Amino acid sequence: MSDSAQIELVGVVMPVRNEAALLPRALDALAESMAQARESTGVELRLLVVDDASSDGSADIAAARAGVELLRSSARSVGAARALGAAALLDGRAPERVWIASTDGDSAVPANWVLTHLRFAAAGAEALRGSIRPDPADLTLEQLDLWGRLNPPSESHPHIHGCNLGVRGDRYLQAGGFGGEEADEDVRLVIRLTAIGARVLSTDSAPVLTSARTHGRTPDGFARYVRTALEGA
């Protein structure tokens, strides 16, 4: 990798809307993953929680955590929330030296998550599509079995998930960044990244545990997939 692409900052952007029940788990998991990366690298790490008009105390939970930078949005749009966090990370920084890692407040990253993003960035990835695993507590055994058959582990998987997505700052800007969509902002960003020739890689080596509820905080997203593909199992 050239010096111009050497990552100096990994910034995690987490949009949150009314996730008080699951947010502590998400923050605990990120704290562990960031601590592991801090111990073995000299990269600067930041965690930005973007509260998107929560009414359940989510912002207070985030604000009480050491190391969390809390931003507030009234847009009621996950795309706008991600964009706000990314803009804060890139402000005053050389964008080619910033890695924007995206996750969600209803999800829990594995301990190797930050290091995995750094490893792919060091290998030349300009964007990374990670995989997910549904929370077993939200599904029946039959649904879990169906999920496994529909989503076999693969390092070349085609899936795009906002709770496990990374992109280098300069390519993020060149692709136009996250839009103001209420859903599919992650998919549309990757489509634009591909269109400009960014090197977009996939991995299943750091899957993120995510809520498999059937009705999420946005009209579509993963909850829609659970409803349409798994609910009848």
Contacts in CASP RR format, 6 or more apart in sequence:
PFRMAT RR
TARGET T0000
AUTHOR 0000-0000-0000
METHOD contacts of the structure
MODEL  1
MSDSAQIELVGVVMPVRNEAALLPRALDALAESMAQARESTGVELRLLVV
DDASSDGSADIAAARAGVELLRSSARSVGAARALGAAALLDGRAPERVWI
ASTDGDSAVPANWVLTHLRFAAAGAEALRGSIRPDPADLTLEQLDLWGRL
NPPSESHPHIHGCNLGVRGDRYLQAGGFGGEEADEDVRLVIRLTAIGARV
LSTDSAPVLTSARTHGRTPDGFARYVRTALEGA
1 121 0 8 1.000
1 122 0 8 1.000
1 123 0 8 1.000
1 124 0 8 1.000
4 96 0 8 1.000
5 96 0 8 1.000
5 97 0 8 1.000
5 121 0 8 1.000
5 124 0 8 1.000
5 168 0 8 1.000
6 97 0 8 1.000
7 43 0 8 1.000
7 97 0 8 1.000
7 98 0 8 1.000
7 99 0 8 1.000
7 118 0 8 1.000
7 121 0 8 1.000
7 122 0 8 1.000
7 168 0 8 1.000
8 43 0 8 1.000
8 44 0 8 1.000
8 94 0 8 1.000
8 97 0 8 1.000
8 98 0 8 1.000
9 43 0 8 1.000
9 44 0 8 1.000
9 45 0 8 1.000
9 46 0 8 1.000
9 89 0 8 1.000
9 93 0 8 1.000
9 97 0 8 1.000
9 98 0 8 1.000
9 99 0 8 1.000
10 37 0 8 1.000
10 43 0 8 1.000
10 44 0 8 1.000
10 45 0 8 1.000
10 46 0 8 1.000
10 98 0 8 1.000
10 99 0 8 1.000
10 101 0 8 1.000
10 114 0 8 1.000
10 117 0 8 1.000
10 118 0 8 1.000
11 45 0 8 1.000
11 46 0 8 1.000
11 47 0 8 1.000
11 48 0 8 1.000
11 89 0 8 1.000
11 98 0 8 1.000
11 99 0 8 1.000
11 100 0 8 1.000
11 101 0 8 1.000
12 30 0 8 1.000
12 34 0 8 1.000
12 45 0 8 1.000
12 46 0 8 1.000
12 47 0 8 1.000
12 48 0 8 1.000
12 101 0 8 1.000
12 102 0 8 1.000
12 103 0 8 1.000
12 114 0 8 1.000
13 48 0 8 1.000
13 50 0 8 1.000
13 82 0 8 1.000
13 85 0 8 1.000
13 86 0 8 1.000
13 89 0 8 1.000
13 100 0 8 1.000
13 101 0 8 1.000
13 102 0 8 1.000
13 103 0 8 1.000
14 26 0 8 1.000
14 30 0 8 1.000
14 47 0 8 1.000
14 48 0 8 1.000
14 49 0 8 1.000
14 50 0 8 1.000
14 102 0 8 1.000
14 103 0 8 1.000
14 104 0 8 1.000
14 105 0 8 1.000
15 50 0 8 1.000
15 52 0 8 1.000
15 73 0 8 1.000
15 78 0 8 1.000
15 79 0 8 1.000
15 81 0 8 1.000
15 82 0 8 1.000
15 104 0 8 1.000
15 105 0 8 1.000
16 23 0 8 1.000
16 49 0 8 1.000
16 50 0 8 1.000
16 51 0 8 1.000
16 52 0 8 1.000
16 54 0 8 1.000
16 58 0 8 1.000
16 59 0 8 1.000
16 62 0 8 1.000
16 81 0 8 1.000
16 104 0 8 1.000
16 105 0 8 1.000
17 51 0 8 1.000
17 52 0 8 1.000
17 53 0 8 1.000
17 54 0 8 1.000
17 58 0 8 1.000
17 76 0 8 1.000
17 78 0 8 1.000
17 81 0 8 1.000
17 217 0 8 1.000
18 54 0 8 1.000
18 55 0 8 1.000
18 56 0 8 1.000
18 58 0 8 1.000
18 217 0 8 1.000
19 26 0 8 1.000
19 54 0 8 1.000
19 56 0 8 1.000
19 58 0 8 1.000
19 105 0 8 1.000
19 106 0 8 1.000
19 217 0 8 1.000
20 54 0 8 1.000
20 56 0 8 1.000
20 57 0 8 1.000
20 58 0 8 1.000
20 61 0 8 1.000
22 105 0 8 1.000
22 106 0 8 1.000
22 107 0 8 1.000
22 211 0 8 1.000
23 58 0 8 1.000
23 61 0 8 1.000
23 62 0 8 1.000
23 105 0 8 1.000
24 61 0 8 1.000
25 108 0 8 1.000
26 103 0 8 1.000
26 104 0 8 1.000
26 105 0 8 1.000
26 106 0 8 1.000
26 107 0 8 1.000
26 108 0 8 1.000
26 109 0 8 1.000
27 49 0 8 1.000
27 61 0 8 1.000
27 62 0 8 1.000
27 65 0 8 1.000
27 68 0 8 1.000
28 108 0 8 1.000
29 108 0 8 1.000
29 109 0 8 1.000
29 110 0 8 1.000
29 111 0 8 1.000
29 113 0 8 1.000
29 209 0 8 1.000
30 47 0 8 1.000
30 103 0 8 1.000
30 109 0 8 1.000
30 113 0 8 1.000
31 65 0 8 1.000
32 111 0 8 1.000
33 109 0 8 1.000
33 110 0 8 1.000
33 111 0 8 1.000
33 112 0 8 1.000
33 113 0 8 1.000
33 114 0 8 1.000
33 115 0 8 1.000
34 45 0 8 1.000
34 47 0 8 1.000
34 114 0 8 1.000
36 111 0 8 1.000
36 112 0 8 1.000
36 114 0 8 1.000
36 115 0 8 1.000
37 43 0 8 1.000
37 45 0 8 1.000
37 114 0 8 1.000
37 115 0 8 1.000
37 118 0 8 1.000
38 45 0 8 1.000
40 115 0 8 1.000
41 115 0 8 1.000
41 118 0 8 1.000
43 118 0 8 1.000
45 114 0 8 1.000
46 69 0 8 1.000
46 89 0 8 1.000
47 67 0 8 1.000
47 68 0 8 1.000
47 69 0 8 1.000
48 68 0 8 1.000
48 69 0 8 1.000
48 70 0 8 1.000
48 71 0 8 1.000
48 85 0 8 1.000
48 88 0 8 1.000
48 89 0 8 1.000
49 62 0 8 1.000
49 68 0 8 1.000
49 69 0 8 1.000
49 70 0 8 1.000
49 71 0 8 1.000
50 71 0 8 1.000
50 72 0 8 1.000
50 73 0 8 1.000
50 81 0 8 1.000
50 82 0 8 1.000
50 84 0 8 1.000
50 85 0 8 1.000
51 58 0 8 1.000
51 59 0 8 1.000
51 62 0 8 1.000
51 70 0 8 1.000
51 71 0 8 1.000
51 72 0 8 1.000
51 73 0 8 1.000
52 73 0 8 1.000
52 74 0 8 1.000
52 75 0 8 1.000
52 76 0 8 1.000
52 77 0 8 1.000
52 78 0 8 1.000
52 80 0 8 1.000
52 81 0 8 1.000
53 73 0 8 1.000
53 74 0 8 1.000
53 75 0 8 1.000
53 76 0 8 1.000
59 70 0 8 1.000
59 72 0 8 1.000
62 68 0 8 1.000
62 70 0 8 1.000
63 70 0 8 1.000
69 88 0 8 1.000
71 84 0 8 1.000
71 85 0 8 1.000
71 88 0 8 1.000
73 80 0 8 1.000
73 81 0 8 1.000
73 84 0 8 1.000
75 81 0 8 1.000
75 84 0 8 1.000
75 180 0 8 1.000
76 182 0 8 1.000
77 180 0 8 1.000
77 181 0 8 1.000
77 182 0 8 1.000
78 181 0 8 1.000
78 182 0 8 1.000
78 183 0 8 1.000
78 185 0 8 1.000
78 217 0 8 1.000
78 218 0 8 1.000
79 178 0 8 1.000
79 179 0 8 1.000
79 180 0 8 1.000
79 181 0 8 1.000
79 182 0 8 1.000
79 185 0 8 1.000
80 178 0 8 1.000
80 179 0 8 1.000
80 180 0 8 1.000
82 102 0 8 1.000
82 162 0 8 1.000
82 178 0 8 1.000
82 185 0 8 1.000
82 186 0 8 1.000
83 177 0 8 1.000
83 178 0 8 1.000
83 179 0 8 1.000
83 180 0 8 1.000
86 100 0 8 1.000
86 169 0 8 1.000
86 172 0 8 1.000
86 177 0 8 1.000
86 178 0 8 1.000
89 98 0 8 1.000
89 100 0 8 1.000
90 98 0 8 1.000
90 100 0 8 1.000
90 169 0 8 1.000
90 172 0 8 1.000
90 173 0 8 1.000
95 168 0 8 1.000
95 169 0 8 1.000
95 170 0 8 1.000
95 172 0 8 1.000
95 173 0 8 1.000
96 168 0 8 1.000
96 169 0 8 1.000
96 170 0 8 1.000
98 168 0 8 1.000
98 169 0 8 1.000
99 117 0 8 1.000
99 118 0 8 1.000
99 121 0 8 1.000
99 166 0 8 1.000
99 167 0 8 1.000
99 168 0 8 1.000
99 169 0 8 1.000
100 166 0 8 1.000
100 167 0 8 1.000
100 168 0 8 1.000
100 169 0 8 1.000
100 172 0 8 1.000
101 113 0 8 1.000
101 114 0 8 1.000
101 117 0 8 1.000
101 165 0 8 1.000
101 166 0 8 1.000
102 162 0 8 1.000
102 163 0 8 1.000
102 164 0 8 1.000
102 165 0 8 1.000
102 166 0 8 1.000
102 167 0 8 1.000
102 186 0 8 1.000
103 109 0 8 1.000
103 113 0 8 1.000
103 162 0 8 1.000
103 163 0 8 1.000
103 164 0 8 1.000
103 208 0 8 1.000
104 162 0 8 1.000
104 163 0 8 1.000
104 210 0 8 1.000
105 163 0 8 1.000
106 163 0 8 1.000
106 210 0 8 1.000
106 211 0 8 1.000
106 213 0 8 1.000
106 217 0 8 1.000
107 132 0 8 1.000
107 163 0 8 1.000
107 164 0 8 1.000
107 208 0 8 1.000
107 209 0 8 1.000
107 210 0 8 1.000
107 211 0 8 1.000
108 208 0 8 1.000
108 209 0 8 1.000
108 210 0 8 1.000
109 164 0 8 1.000
109 206 0 8 1.000
109 208 0 8 1.000
109 209 0 8 1.000
110 206 0 8 1.000
110 207 0 8 1.000
110 208 0 8 1.000
110 209 0 8 1.000
112 205 0 8 1.000
112 206 0 8 1.000
113 164 0 8 1.000
113 206 0 8 1.000
113 208 0 8 1.000
116 203 0 8 1.000
116 205 0 8 1.000
116 206 0 8 1.000
117 128 0 8 1.000
117 166 0 8 1.000
117 206 0 8 1.000
120 128 0 8 1.000
120 201 0 8 1.000
120 203 0 8 1.000
121 128 0 8 1.000
121 168 0 8 1.000
124 199 0 8 1.000
125 168 0 8 1.000
125 199 0 8 1.000
125 200 0 8 1.000
125 201 0 8 1.000
126 167 0 8 1.000
126 168 0 8 1.000
126 171 0 8 1.000
126 193 0 8 1.000
126 198 0 8 1.000
126 199 0 8 1.000
126 200 0 8 1.000
127 165 0 8 1.000
127 166 0 8 1.000
127 167 0 8 1.000
127 168 0 8 1.000
127 171 0 8 1.000
127 190 0 8 1.000
127 193 0 8 1.000
127 198 0 8 1.000
127 199 0 8 1.000
127 200 0 8 1.000
127 201 0 8 1.000
128 165 0 8 1.000
128 166 0 8 1.000
128 167 0 8 1.000
128 200 0 8 1.000
128 201 0 8 1.000
128 202 0 8 1.000
128 203 0 8 1.000
129 157 0 8 1.000
129 158 0 8 1.000
129 159 0 8 1.000
129 160 0 8 1.000
129 161 0 8 1.000
129 164 0 8 1.000
129 165 0 8 1.000
129 190 0 8 1.000
129 200 0 8 1.000
129 201 0 8 1.000
129 202 0 8 1.000
129 203 0 8 1.000
130 157 0 8 1.000
130 159 0 8 1.000
130 161 0 8 1.000
130 164 0 8 1.000
130 165 0 8 1.000
130 202 0 8 1.000
130 203 0 8 1.000
130 204 0 8 1.000
130 206 0 8 1.000
130 207 0 8 1.000
130 208 0 8 1.000
131 151 0 8 1.000
131 153 0 8 1.000
131 157 0 8 1.000
131 159 0 8 1.000
131 161 0 8 1.000
131 164 0 8 1.000
131 202 0 8 1.000
131 203 0 8 1.000
131 204 0 8 1.000
131 206 0 8 1.000
131 207 0 8 1.000
131 208 0 8 1.000
132 159 0 8 1.000
132 161 0 8 1.000
132 163 0 8 1.000
132 164 0 8 1.000
132 207 0 8 1.000
132 208 0 8 1.000
132 209 0 8 1.000
132 210 0 8 1.000
132 222 0 8 1.000
133 207 0 8 1.000
133 208 0 8 1.000
133 209 0 8 1.000
133 210 0 8 1.000
134 143 0 8 1.000
134 144 0 8 1.000
134 147 0 8 1.000
134 209 0 8 1.000
134 210 0 8 1.000
134 211 0 8 1.000
134 212 0 8 1.000
134 226 0 8 1.000
135 209 0 8 1.000
135 210 0 8 1.000
135 211 0 8 1.000
135 212 0 8 1.000
136 144 0 8 1.000
138 211 0 8 1.000
138 212 0 8 1.000
138 213 0 8 1.000
138 226 0 8 1.000
139 147 0 8 1.000
139 212 0 8 1.000
139 226 0 8 1.000
139 230 0 8 1.000
140 233 0 8 1.000
142 233 0 8 1.000
143 212 0 8 1.000
143 230 0 8 1.000
143 231 0 8 1.000
143 232 0 8 1.000
143 233 0 8 1.000
145 233 0 8 1.000
146 229 0 8 1.000
146 230 0 8 1.000
146 233 0 8 1.000
147 230 0 8 1.000
150 229 0 8 1.000
151 157 0 8 1.000
151 159 0 8 1.000
153 204 0 8 1.000
154 202 0 8 1.000
154 204 0 8 1.000
155 202 0 8 1.000
155 203 0 8 1.000
155 204 0 8 1.000
155 205 0 8 1.000
156 202 0 8 1.000
157 202 0 8 1.000
157 204 0 8 1.000
158 202 0 8 1.000
159 202 0 8 1.000
160 186 0 8 1.000
160 187 0 8 1.000
160 190 0 8 1.000
161 186 0 8 1.000
161 208 0 8 1.000
161 210 0 8 1.000
161 222 0 8 1.000
162 185 0 8 1.000
162 186 0 8 1.000
163 208 0 8 1.000
163 210 0 8 1.000
163 222 0 8 1.000
164 206 0 8 1.000
164 207 0 8 1.000
164 208 0 8 1.000
165 186 0 8 1.000
165 189 0 8 1.000
165 190 0 8 1.000
167 175 0 8 1.000
167 189 0 8 1.000
167 193 0 8 1.000
167 198 0 8 1.000
171 193 0 8 1.000
171 196 0 8 1.000
171 198 0 8 1.000
172 189 0 8 1.000
172 193 0 8 1.000
174 196 0 8 1.000
174 198 0 8 1.000
175 189 0 8 1.000
175 192 0 8 1.000
175 193 0 8 1.000
175 195 0 8 1.000
175 196 0 8 1.000
175 198 0 8 1.000
176 189 0 8 1.000
176 192 0 8 1.000
177 189 0 8 1.000
177 192 0 8 1.000
178 185 0 8 1.000
178 186 0 8 1.000
178 189 0 8 1.000
179 185 0 8 1.000
179 188 0 8 1.000
179 189 0 8 1.000
181 188 0 8 1.000
182 218 0 8 1.000
182 219 0 8 1.000
182 220 0 8 1.000
183 218 0 8 1.000
183 219 0 8 1.000
183 220 0 8 1.000
183 221 0 8 1.000
184 220 0 8 1.000
184 221 0 8 1.000
190 200 0 8 1.000
193 200 0 8 1.000
194 200 0 8 1.000
210 222 0 8 1.000
211 222 0 8 1.000
212 222 0 8 1.000
212 226 0 8 1.000
212 230 0 8 1.000
213 223 0 8 1.000
213 226 0 8 1.000
214 223 0 8 1.000
214 226 0 8 1.000
214 227 0 8 1.000
214 231 0 8 1.000
215 223 0 8 1.000
215 227 0 8 1.000
216 222 0 8 1.000
216 223 0 8 1.000
END
